[in-house]
Amino acid sequence: VIGVVQHVSSTLSIRRKSDNKDIPKRDITIADES
């Protein structure tokens, strides 16, 4: 993907159902020329 990062959120924690382990999650918004 060739694009520009517009926004990066702070790290959130989600819990995996299979073993109740916390996993870090971050949302990233990327834009391209289209």
VMD Tcl script that builds the backbone (N, CA, C; Angstrom):
set m [mol new atoms 102]
animate dup $m
set s [atomselect $m all]
$s set {name element resname resid chain x y z} {
  {N N VAL 1 A 0.857 -1.184 0.000}
  {CA C VAL 1 A 0.000 0.000 0.000}
  {C C VAL 1 A 0.890 1.229 0.000}
  {N N ILE 2 A 0.647 2.118 -0.930}
  {CA C ILE 2 A 1.349 3.402 -0.943}
  {C C ILE 2 A 0.335 4.461 -0.551}
  {N N GLY 3 A 0.601 5.153 0.545}
  {CA C GLY 3 A -0.336 6.151 1.029}
  {C C GLY 3 A 0.284 6.986 2.125}
  {N N VAL 4 A -0.521 7.827 2.715}
  {CA C VAL 4 A -0.093 8.728 3.774}
  {C C VAL 4 A -0.883 8.398 5.028}
  {N N VAL 5 A -0.188 8.285 6.153}
  {CA C VAL 5 A -0.867 8.044 7.432}
  {C C VAL 5 A -1.523 9.344 7.866}
  {N N GLN 6 A -2.848 9.322 8.011}
  {CA C GLN 6 A -3.586 10.515 8.419}
  {C C GLN 6 A -3.782 10.577 9.927}
  {N N HIS 7 A -3.981 9.425 10.552}
  {CA C HIS 7 A -4.294 9.419 11.985}
  {C C HIS 7 A -3.875 8.090 12.595}
  {N N VAL 8 A -3.281 8.148 13.787}
  {CA C VAL 8 A -2.938 6.944 14.545}
  {C C VAL 8 A -3.529 7.107 15.936}
  {N N SER 9 A -4.345 6.149 16.352}
  {CA C SER 9 A -4.970 6.233 17.675}
  {C C SER 9 A -4.009 5.723 18.744}
  {N N SER 10 A -4.313 6.037 19.981}
  {CA C SER 10 A -3.518 5.496 21.078}
  {C C SER 10 A -3.790 3.997 21.207}
  {N N THR 11 A -2.891 3.300 21.870}
  {CA C THR 11 A -3.002 1.849 21.996}
  {C C THR 11 A -4.138 1.477 22.947}
  {N N LEU 12 A -4.986 0.556 22.494}
  {CA C LEU 12 A -6.063 0.006 23.313}
  {C C LEU 12 A -5.742 -1.451 23.602}
  {N N SER 13 A -6.423 -2.030 24.551}
  {CA C SER 13 A -6.209 -3.428 24.886}
  {C C SER 13 A -7.493 -4.201 24.634}
  {N N ILE 14 A -7.381 -5.289 23.864}
  {CA C ILE 14 A -8.530 -6.162 23.651}
  {C C ILE 14 A -8.200 -7.532 24.231}
  {N N ARG 15 A -9.224 -8.279 24.600}
  {CA C ARG 15 A -9.021 -9.580 25.231}
  {C C ARG 15 A -9.405 -10.693 24.261}
  {N N ARG 16 A -8.469 -11.615 24.031}
  {CA C ARG 16 A -8.724 -12.758 23.152}
  {C C ARG 16 A -9.595 -13.766 23.886}
  {N N LYS 17 A -10.693 -14.206 23.228}
  {CA C LYS 17 A -11.656 -15.096 23.888}
  {C C LYS 17 A -11.076 -16.479 24.176}
  {N N SER 18 A -10.194 -16.975 23.312}
  {CA C SER 18 A -9.722 -18.354 23.456}
  {C C SER 18 A -8.908 -18.576 24.728}
  {N N ASP 19 A -8.105 -17.564 25.129}
  {CA C ASP 19 A -7.275 -17.764 26.324}
  {C C ASP 19 A -7.276 -16.561 27.274}
  {N N ASN 20 A -8.186 -15.606 27.062}
  {CA C ASN 20 A -8.307 -14.411 27.911}
  {C C ASN 20 A -7.020 -13.602 28.006}
  {N N LYS 21 A -6.200 -13.639 26.964}
  {CA C LYS 21 A -4.960 -12.868 26.948}
  {C C LYS 21 A -5.236 -11.478 26.380}
  {N N ASP 22 A -4.664 -10.432 27.023}
  {CA C ASP 22 A -4.802 -9.068 26.519}
  {C C ASP 22 A -3.846 -8.855 25.351}
  {N N ILE 23 A -4.365 -8.229 24.288}
  {CA C ILE 23 A -3.582 -7.977 23.083}
  {C C ILE 23 A -3.653 -6.481 22.782}
  {N N PRO 24 A -2.511 -5.826 22.514}
  {CA C PRO 24 A -2.562 -4.402 22.166}
  {C C PRO 24 A -3.173 -4.196 20.787}
  {N N LYS 25 A -3.947 -3.110 20.633}
  {CA C LYS 25 A -4.610 -2.791 19.368}
  {C C LYS 25 A -4.467 -1.302 19.112}
  {N N ARG 26 A -4.227 -0.944 17.854}
  {CA C ARG 26 A -4.114 0.465 17.473}
  {C C ARG 26 A -4.778 0.654 16.120}
  {N N ASP 27 A -5.622 1.683 15.993}
  {CA C ASP 27 A -6.274 1.987 14.719}
  {C C ASP 27 A -5.425 2.998 13.950}
  {N N ILE 28 A -5.218 2.728 12.658}
  {CA C ILE 28 A -4.440 3.608 11.789}
  {C C ILE 28 A -5.300 3.958 10.579}
  {N N THR 29 A -5.363 5.252 10.237}
  {CA C THR 29 A -6.084 5.708 9.049}
  {C C THR 29 A -5.065 6.083 7.981}
  {N N ILE 30 A -5.188 5.454 6.791}
  {CA C ILE 30 A -4.265 5.700 5.686}
  {C C ILE 30 A -5.062 6.209 4.487}
  {N N ALA 31 A -4.529 7.218 3.781}
  {CA C ALA 31 A -5.184 7.755 2.585}
  {C C ALA 31 A -4.241 7.625 1.395}
  {N N ASP 32 A -4.834 7.372 0.209}
  {CA C ASP 32 A -4.050 7.369 -1.021}
  {C C ASP 32 A -4.649 8.386 -1.996}
  {N N GLU 33 A -4.189 8.394 -3.224}
  {CA C GLU 33 A -4.622 9.417 -4.177}
  {C C GLU 33 A -6.000 9.162 -4.778}
  {N N SER 34 A -6.599 8.006 -4.536}
  {CA C SER 34 A -7.902 7.715 -5.154}
  {C C SER 34 A -9.049 8.389 -4.422}
}
mol reanalyze $m
mol bondsrecalc $m
mol representation Tube
mol addrep $m
